[in-house]
Amino acid sequence: MSGGDMDGSKFVILGGGMVAGYAAKLLVKLGLKPGELTILSADNSVPYERPPLSKGFLAGKDSEEAIRINPEDFYRKHGIELKLECEISAVDSKRKRLTLKSGGEYSFDKLIIATGARPRRLNIPGADLTNLYYLRTLDDSTAIRNSLEEAKHAVVIGGGFIGMEVAAVLTQKEIDVTMVLSADRISPRLFSPEMSSFFEGYYAAHGVRFVKNTTVTELRGDNAVSSVVLANGQTVSCDMVVAGIGVQPAIEMLTNSGLEVGDGVMVNEYLESSQPDVLAAGDVANYQDVLFGKRRRVEHWDNAVSQGQYCARALMGERSPFRHVPYFFSDVFDLSYEYWGDSSGADQIVYRGDFSDKSFSVWWLHKSVVVAAFTMNRPDEERDAAPKWIETRQMVSAGRLKDPSQPIAAALGRT
């Protein structure tokens, strides 16, 4: 404990999400002593997995207990203090003090900031009506899940992975779903036009309706939402709305903290902040990606897990750059896909497999070097090759890569 009689801990994790759950799990394996770690969580539940909130838990297949990262008694058993519903109003990185909203201060020797992100909220007339939902926490997912039995018509705002997953679950619950997209196709930042077309066709075949190139300008109803008004003049009747319009890093408690913040907490390739002994991880961390040579803030499960584990090793004295190929996965209807890398600099896209057969992979190249890959229902060889090739900056032959009669390894080399 630091600071005399003041409450404190050798290691403190600010935030009780996936970073905290996975860091705690690995710290215990690495020899954490009882009393060395405190987790200060604004949540009211022990750390849990986020992906099921828009998949299995939302659909009613997973229980709250099933999605916990560690059993509820794990923290007490290992002498880890887990303070739930504990909000922080300020961080003093130089004095190594956290100010609690409930009063008092908490000291640390080393701090991991893992406060995550918060959903962007609609700022339009009617945004205070009930039956408008955002999805970030277990409570959010529970509220949506509880509303599904009564709902018949839903509007999902946004065509990112949250919007796509929620729309799929609602449709499978026999709810009529309309997706409102601000762009001209689904998930344009991630998918190529051909991929967007495939997924839109698949959703439409399941009864999902798309309204594109427009935004929601107003929600109408008496107490509860009964319709949404669109910028294109259309009105869509509904009895529930789910808005998946992105998130923003939770950094408001870091004003005057002495830390460099921007789009998240600015950290280097070691996830170290601008002040000694303060790291950041997960959705809130804006880190230097050594593989792609650019700054990046990632809002996916794999990043939170990997950075939580990385920070655990860092607290125990290990120091090597965080090298990691960005990755995420998604499940929609009966489809499961995975995505690695960063396609933003690609100058060529190669398709392998058959869209009509729901079995294809997509490879983004920059000067013949693999920079991103997508696989769905493909052989393990392709799934194994994707992250390896991206990490090693593998050059490939586009012609051989797109030829399904040749093994994936035949694509190696430019000629």
C-alpha positions as CSV (number, residue, x, y, z in Angstrom):
1,M,0.0,0.0,0.0
2,S,1.2,3.5,-0.8
3,G,0.8,6.8,1.0
4,G,0.7,6.0,4.7
5,D,-2.9,5.6,6.0
6,M,-4.5,6.5,2.6
7,D,-6.2,3.6,0.9
8,G,-4.1,2.4,-2.0
9,S,-2.5,-0.5,-3.7
10,K,0.7,-1.4,-5.5
11,F,-1.2,-2.0,-8.7
12,V,-4.5,-0.4,-9.6
13,I,-6.6,-1.0,-12.7
14,L,-9.0,1.8,-13.4
15,G,-12.0,0.1,-15.2
16,G,-13.6,-3.2,-14.6
17,G,-14.0,-4.5,-18.1
18,M,-12.2,-7.1,-20.2
19,V,-8.7,-5.6,-19.7
20,A,-9.2,-5.9,-15.9
21,G,-10.5,-9.4,-16.1
22,Y,-7.8,-10.8,-18.3
23,A,-5.0,-8.8,-16.7
24,A,-6.0,-10.1,-13.2
25,K,-6.2,-13.7,-14.5
26,L,-2.7,-13.5,-15.9
27,L,-1.2,-11.6,-13.0
28,V,-2.3,-14.4,-10.7
29,K,-0.6,-17.0,-12.9
30,L,2.5,-14.8,-12.9
31,G,2.7,-14.7,-9.1
32,L,0.6,-11.8,-7.9
33,K,0.6,-11.6,-4.2
34,P,-2.7,-11.1,-2.2
35,G,-3.3,-7.4,-1.6
36,E,-1.2,-6.1,-4.5
37,L,-4.0,-5.4,-7.0
38,T,-7.1,-3.3,-6.8
39,I,-9.7,-3.0,-9.6
40,L,-11.9,0.2,-9.5
41,S,-14.9,-0.5,-11.6
42,A,-17.8,1.8,-12.4
43,D,-19.8,-1.3,-13.4
44,N,-22.1,-3.2,-11.1
45,S,-20.9,-6.7,-12.2
46,V,-17.6,-8.5,-12.0
47,P,-15.6,-8.3,-15.3
48,Y,-17.4,-10.0,-18.2
49,E,-17.0,-10.7,-21.9
50,R,-18.4,-8.1,-24.2
51,P,-19.1,-10.0,-27.5
52,P,-22.0,-12.1,-26.1
53,L,-23.9,-8.9,-25.3
54,S,-24.7,-8.5,-29.0
55,K,-24.7,-12.3,-29.7
56,G,-25.5,-15.2,-27.3
57,F,-26.5,-13.3,-24.2
58,L,-28.7,-10.9,-26.2
59,A,-30.3,-14.0,-27.8
60,G,-31.0,-15.6,-24.4
61,K,-28.5,-18.4,-25.0
62,D,-25.9,-17.3,-22.5
63,S,-26.4,-16.6,-18.8
64,E,-24.7,-13.8,-16.9
65,E,-22.6,-16.4,-15.0
66,A,-21.5,-18.0,-18.3
67,I,-20.0,-14.7,-19.7
68,R,-17.9,-13.8,-16.7
69,I,-14.2,-13.8,-17.4
70,N,-13.4,-15.2,-14.0
71,P,-15.7,-16.7,-11.4
72,E,-17.2,-14.2,-9.0
73,D,-15.1,-15.5,-6.1
74,F,-11.9,-15.5,-8.1
75,Y,-11.0,-12.0,-6.9
76,R,-11.6,-12.6,-3.2
77,K,-9.8,-16.0,-3.4
78,H,-6.6,-14.3,-4.8
79,G,-6.7,-11.3,-2.5
80,I,-7.7,-8.9,-5.3
81,E,-9.8,-6.0,-4.2
82,L,-12.6,-5.4,-6.6
83,K,-14.6,-2.2,-5.9
84,L,-17.8,-2.1,-8.0
85,E,-19.9,1.0,-8.7
86,C,-16.7,3.0,-7.9
87,E,-16.4,6.1,-10.0
88,I,-13.4,8.3,-10.3
89,S,-13.7,12.0,-10.7
90,A,-10.0,12.9,-11.2
91,V,-6.6,11.3,-11.8
92,D,-3.3,12.9,-10.6
93,S,-0.6,11.0,-12.4
94,K,2.3,12.9,-10.8
95,R,1.2,12.4,-7.2
96,K,-0.2,8.9,-8.1
97,R,-3.6,9.7,-6.6
98,L,-7.1,8.9,-7.8
99,T,-10.0,11.0,-6.5
100,L,-13.2,9.0,-5.8
101,K,-16.6,10.5,-6.6
102,S,-17.8,9.2,-3.3
103,G,-15.0,11.2,-1.6
104,G,-11.4,10.4,-0.6
105,E,-8.4,9.4,-2.6
106,Y,-6.8,6.2,-3.6
107,S,-3.1,5.8,-4.2
108,F,-1.2,3.6,-6.6
109,D,2.4,2.7,-7.5
110,K,1.5,1.6,-11.0
111,L,-1.8,2.3,-12.8
112,I,-3.5,0.8,-15.8
113,I,-6.2,3.0,-17.3
114,A,-8.8,0.8,-18.9
115,T,-11.9,2.9,-18.7
116,G,-13.2,1.8,-22.1
117,A,-15.6,3.8,-24.2
118,R,-19.1,5.0,-24.1
119,P,-21.8,4.8,-26.8
120,R,-22.4,7.9,-28.9
121,R,-25.9,9.1,-28.1
122,L,-28.5,10.6,-30.4
123,N,-28.9,14.3,-30.0
124,I,-32.3,14.8,-31.7
125,P,-35.9,15.5,-30.7
126,G,-37.4,12.5,-28.9
127,A,-34.0,11.1,-27.7
128,D,-35.5,10.9,-24.2
129,L,-38.3,8.5,-25.1
130,T,-38.3,5.0,-23.7
131,N,-37.6,2.0,-25.9
132,L,-34.5,3.7,-27.3
133,Y,-31.5,1.5,-26.5
134,Y,-27.7,1.7,-26.8
135,L,-25.6,-1.4,-26.3
136,R,-22.4,-1.3,-24.2
137,T,-23.0,-3.0,-20.9
138,L,-24.6,-6.1,-19.4
139,D,-27.5,-3.9,-18.2
140,D,-27.9,-2.5,-21.7
141,S,-28.1,-6.0,-23.2
142,T,-30.4,-7.2,-20.5
143,A,-32.8,-4.2,-21.2
144,I,-32.9,-5.0,-24.9
145,R,-33.3,-8.7,-24.2
146,N,-36.3,-8.0,-21.9
147,S,-38.0,-5.9,-24.5
148,L,-37.9,-8.5,-27.3
149,E,-41.0,-10.5,-26.2
150,E,-43.2,-7.4,-26.7
151,A,-41.5,-5.8,-29.7
152,K,-42.8,-6.4,-33.2
153,H,-41.0,-3.7,-35.3
154,A,-37.5,-2.4,-34.6
155,V,-35.3,0.2,-36.2
156,V,-31.5,-0.4,-35.9
157,I,-29.5,2.8,-36.6
158,G,-26.0,2.1,-37.9
159,G,-24.5,-0.6,-40.1
160,G,-21.3,-1.4,-38.1
161,F,-20.7,-4.7,-36.4
162,I,-23.0,-3.9,-33.4
163,G,-25.8,-2.8,-35.7
164,M,-25.4,-6.0,-37.8
165,E,-25.3,-8.3,-34.9
166,V,-28.3,-6.8,-33.1
167,A,-30.3,-6.8,-36.3
168,A,-29.6,-10.5,-36.8
169,V,-30.6,-11.4,-33.3
170,L,-33.8,-9.3,-33.5
171,T,-34.7,-10.8,-36.8
172,Q,-34.2,-14.3,-35.5
173,K,-36.6,-13.4,-32.7
174,E,-39.2,-12.8,-35.4
175,I,-39.1,-9.0,-35.1
176,D,-39.4,-6.9,-38.2
177,V,-36.2,-5.0,-38.6
178,T,-35.3,-1.9,-40.6
179,M,-31.7,-0.8,-40.7
180,V,-31.0,2.9,-41.2
181,L,-27.6,3.5,-42.8
182,S,-25.9,6.9,-43.2
183,A,-23.7,5.4,-46.0
184,D,-24.7,3.9,-49.3
185,R,-23.9,0.3,-48.1
186,I,-23.4,-1.7,-45.0
187,S,-20.1,-1.4,-43.1
188,P,-18.1,0.5,-45.8
189,R,-15.1,1.0,-43.5
190,L,-14.6,-2.7,-43.2
191,F,-16.2,-4.4,-46.3
192,S,-15.5,-4.0,-50.0
193,P,-18.6,-3.1,-52.1
194,E,-18.8,-6.8,-53.1
195,M,-18.8,-7.9,-49.5
196,S,-21.4,-5.3,-48.5
197,S,-23.6,-6.5,-51.4
198,F,-23.3,-10.1,-50.2
199,F,-24.3,-9.3,-46.6
200,E,-27.1,-6.9,-47.6
201,G,-28.5,-9.7,-49.8
202,Y,-28.2,-12.2,-46.9
203,Y,-30.0,-9.9,-44.5
204,A,-32.7,-9.0,-47.1
205,A,-33.3,-12.8,-47.6
206,H,-34.0,-13.0,-43.8
207,G,-36.5,-10.1,-44.1
208,V,-34.3,-7.1,-43.0
209,R,-35.1,-3.9,-44.8
210,F,-32.4,-1.2,-45.5
211,V,-32.8,2.5,-45.8
212,K,-29.5,4.0,-47.0
213,N,-27.9,7.4,-47.4
214,T,-30.0,9.0,-44.7
215,T,-30.1,9.7,-40.9
216,V,-32.7,9.8,-38.2
217,T,-33.7,13.3,-37.4
218,E,-36.5,12.7,-34.9
219,L,-38.0,10.1,-32.7
220,R,-41.8,10.3,-32.1
221,G,-44.1,8.8,-29.6
222,D,-45.9,9.3,-26.3
223,N,-43.4,8.3,-23.6
224,A,-42.2,5.4,-25.8
225,V,-40.9,5.5,-29.3
226,S,-43.5,4.7,-31.9
227,S,-41.8,6.0,-35.1
228,V,-38.6,7.5,-36.4
229,V,-38.4,10.3,-38.9
230,L,-35.6,10.2,-41.5
231,A,-33.8,13.0,-43.2
232,N,-35.1,11.8,-46.6
233,G,-38.7,12.5,-45.4
234,Q,-39.6,8.9,-44.6
235,T,-41.3,7.9,-41.4
236,V,-40.8,4.3,-40.1
237,S,-43.1,2.9,-37.5
238,C,-41.5,0.9,-34.7
239,D,-41.8,0.0,-31.1
240,M,-38.1,-0.1,-30.3
241,V,-34.9,1.5,-31.6
242,V,-31.3,0.4,-31.1
243,A,-28.7,3.0,-32.0
244,G,-25.2,1.6,-32.8
245,I,-23.6,4.8,-34.0
246,G,-20.1,4.3,-32.5
247,V,-18.4,5.0,-29.2
248,Q,-16.1,7.6,-27.7
249,P,-13.3,6.9,-25.3
250,A,-14.1,7.4,-21.6
251,I,-11.5,10.1,-20.7
252,E,-13.5,12.8,-18.9
253,M,-11.9,11.9,-15.5
254,L,-8.4,12.5,-17.1
255,T,-8.8,16.3,-17.5
256,N,-5.9,17.9,-15.7
257,S,-4.4,14.5,-15.0
258,G,-1.0,15.4,-16.4
259,L,-1.5,12.7,-19.1
260,E,-1.5,13.4,-22.8
261,V,-5.0,12.6,-24.1
262,G,-6.7,13.0,-27.5
263,D,-8.7,10.3,-29.1
264,G,-8.1,8.3,-26.0
265,V,-5.1,8.1,-23.8
266,M,-2.0,8.6,-25.9
267,V,0.5,5.8,-25.3
268,N,3.7,4.5,-27.0
269,E,4.5,1.0,-28.3
270,Y,4.9,-0.2,-24.7
271,L,1.4,1.1,-23.9
272,E,3.1,3.6,-21.6
273,S,1.5,7.0,-21.2
274,S,3.2,10.4,-21.0
275,Q,3.8,9.9,-17.3
276,P,5.9,7.1,-15.6
277,D,4.1,4.1,-14.1
278,V,0.8,4.8,-15.9
279,L,-0.3,2.5,-18.8
280,A,-3.5,2.4,-20.8
281,A,-5.1,-0.5,-22.5
282,G,-8.3,-1.5,-24.4
283,D,-10.8,0.8,-26.1
284,V,-9.3,3.9,-24.3
285,A,-5.7,3.4,-25.4
286,N,-4.5,5.2,-28.5
287,Y,-1.3,3.3,-29.1
288,Q,1.6,3.3,-31.6
289,D,1.1,0.2,-33.8
290,V,4.6,-1.0,-34.6
291,L,3.4,-3.4,-37.4
292,F,1.6,-0.7,-39.4
293,G,3.7,2.3,-38.3
294,K,0.7,4.4,-37.3
295,R,-1.4,5.3,-34.2
296,R,-4.4,3.2,-33.6
297,R,-7.3,2.9,-31.1
298,V,-9.1,-0.4,-31.4
299,E,-12.6,-1.2,-30.0
300,H,-12.7,-4.9,-30.2
301,W,-12.5,-7.9,-27.8
302,D,-9.2,-9.3,-29.0
303,N,-7.4,-6.0,-28.5
304,A,-8.7,-5.6,-24.9
305,V,-7.7,-9.2,-24.1
306,S,-4.2,-8.9,-25.7
307,Q,-3.5,-5.5,-24.1
308,G,-4.8,-6.6,-20.7
309,Q,-2.4,-9.6,-20.8
310,Y,0.4,-7.4,-22.1
311,C,-0.1,-5.0,-19.2
312,A,0.0,-7.9,-16.7
313,R,3.4,-8.9,-18.0
314,A,4.5,-5.3,-17.9
315,L,3.5,-4.9,-14.3
316,M,5.6,-7.9,-13.5
317,G,8.7,-6.3,-15.2
318,E,8.6,-7.5,-18.8
319,R,9.2,-4.8,-21.4
320,S,9.0,-5.4,-25.1
321,P,6.9,-3.6,-27.7
322,F,3.2,-4.5,-28.1
323,R,3.2,-6.3,-31.5
324,H,-0.3,-7.4,-32.5
325,V,-2.2,-7.9,-35.7
326,P,-5.6,-6.2,-35.2
327,Y,-8.4,-8.8,-35.2
328,F,-12.1,-9.2,-34.6
329,F,-14.8,-11.8,-35.3
330,S,-18.5,-11.6,-35.7
331,D,-21.5,-14.0,-35.8
332,V,-24.6,-13.0,-37.7
333,F,-27.5,-15.4,-38.4
334,D,-25.7,-18.7,-39.3
335,L,-22.5,-16.9,-40.5
336,S,-19.3,-16.5,-38.6
337,Y,-16.4,-14.5,-40.0
338,E,-13.0,-13.2,-38.9
339,Y,-11.0,-10.2,-39.9
340,W,-7.3,-9.3,-39.4
341,G,-5.2,-6.3,-40.2
342,D,-5.9,-2.8,-41.6
343,S,-7.2,-2.5,-45.2
344,S,-6.9,1.3,-45.3
345,G,-3.7,1.4,-47.4
346,A,-4.6,-1.4,-49.8
347,D,-4.3,-0.9,-53.6
348,Q,-5.6,-4.4,-54.5
349,I,-8.3,-6.7,-53.3
350,V,-8.2,-10.5,-54.1
351,Y,-11.2,-12.8,-53.6
352,R,-10.8,-16.5,-53.0
353,G,-13.7,-19.0,-52.8
354,D,-17.4,-18.6,-53.7
355,F,-19.8,-15.9,-52.4
356,S,-22.8,-17.9,-53.4
357,D,-21.6,-20.8,-51.3
358,K,-21.0,-18.6,-48.2
359,S,-17.4,-19.7,-48.2
360,F,-14.9,-17.1,-49.3
361,S,-11.9,-15.1,-48.1
362,V,-10.8,-11.6,-49.0
363,W,-7.2,-10.4,-49.1
364,W,-6.2,-6.8,-49.2
365,L,-2.7,-6.1,-50.7
366,H,-0.5,-3.0,-50.8
367,K,2.3,-3.4,-53.3
368,S,1.7,-7.2,-53.2
369,V,2.1,-7.2,-49.4
370,V,-0.8,-8.6,-47.4
371,V,-2.2,-5.9,-45.1
372,A,-5.7,-7.3,-44.2
373,A,-7.7,-10.5,-44.6
374,F,-11.3,-11.7,-44.1
375,T,-12.3,-15.4,-43.9
376,M,-15.7,-17.0,-43.7
377,N,-16.1,-20.8,-43.7
378,R,-12.6,-21.3,-45.1
379,P,-10.0,-24.0,-44.4
380,D,-7.8,-23.6,-41.4
381,E,-4.8,-23.0,-43.7
382,E,-6.3,-19.7,-44.8
383,R,-7.2,-18.7,-41.2
384,D,-3.7,-19.5,-40.0
385,A,-2.0,-17.7,-42.9
386,A,-3.9,-14.4,-42.5
387,P,-2.3,-13.1,-39.3
388,K,1.1,-14.6,-40.0
389,W,1.3,-13.1,-43.4
390,I,0.2,-9.7,-42.1
391,E,2.7,-9.7,-39.3
392,T,5.6,-10.7,-41.5
393,R,4.6,-8.4,-44.4
394,Q,4.4,-11.3,-46.7
395,M,4.4,-10.7,-50.5
396,V,2.1,-12.8,-52.5
397,S,1.0,-13.5,-56.1
398,A,-2.5,-12.1,-56.5
399,G,-3.1,-14.5,-59.4
400,R,-2.2,-17.6,-57.4
401,L,-4.0,-16.3,-54.3
402,K,-7.3,-16.1,-56.1
403,D,-7.0,-19.6,-57.7
404,P,-8.9,-22.0,-55.4
405,S,-7.4,-25.0,-57.2
406,Q,-4.0,-24.1,-55.7
407,P,-3.2,-24.4,-51.9
408,I,-3.0,-21.1,-50.1
409,A,0.8,-21.6,-49.7
410,A,1.2,-21.5,-53.5
411,A,0.5,-17.7,-53.3
412,L,3.8,-17.0,-51.5
413,G,6.2,-14.9,-53.5
414,R,5.4,-12.1,-55.9
415,T,6.0,-13.9,-59.2
